[in-house]
Amino acid sequence: MDGMRVMEFGTPGELRIWLTGLVLSGEKTATAGLLPLDYHAEGEEVEHVGERLAVADNAGAKAAEIEITRVELTPFAEVAWEFAQAEGEGYRSVEHWRETHRRYWAGQGYEVADSTTVVCLWFRLVGQEGGRRSSGET
């Protein structure tokens, strides 16, 4: 989309609407994917620092643009609280993050082991459709 890879948060419907809203508000500055499910199975390369991605809304239209600021590949059991907080979804603890994500991925048909590699992406919002820019953008 616009020459960039596309980032879709969650599954279509209420979850995507909520997560995209968190990105647009600046509350969500990180997201997680599974290396075997979201990358290897789809033939995708892991994002890199400085890469810009188009954020697709629930209808598939471009809602925003984000820039990757940090990438870590981490075993599921070792995902840090710092990352869980940056996801901006109101987790009470890293254990709550693990429980929620394990359940989400099981619903996608993938059982997560403690050793499963999680791609932890941090990002910053650099623009929204309609010309609005996040603070700090030049």
HELIX and SHEET records of a PDB file:
HELIX    1   1 GLU A   14  SER A   25  1                                  12    
HELIX    2   2 LEU A   35  HIS A   40  3                                   6    
HELIX    3   3 PHE A   76  GLU A   78  5                                   3    
HELIX    4   4 TRP A   81  ALA A   86  1                                   6    
HELIX    5   5 VAL A   94  GLY A  107  1                                  14    
SHEET    1   A 5 ARG A   5  MET A   7  0                                        
SHEET    2   A 5 ARG A  52  ALA A  56  1                                        
SHEET    3   A 5 LYS A  62  PRO A  75 -1                                        
SHEET    4   A 5 THR A 117  GLN A 128 -1                                        
SHEET    5   A 5 ALA A  30  LEU A  34 -1                                        
END                                                                             
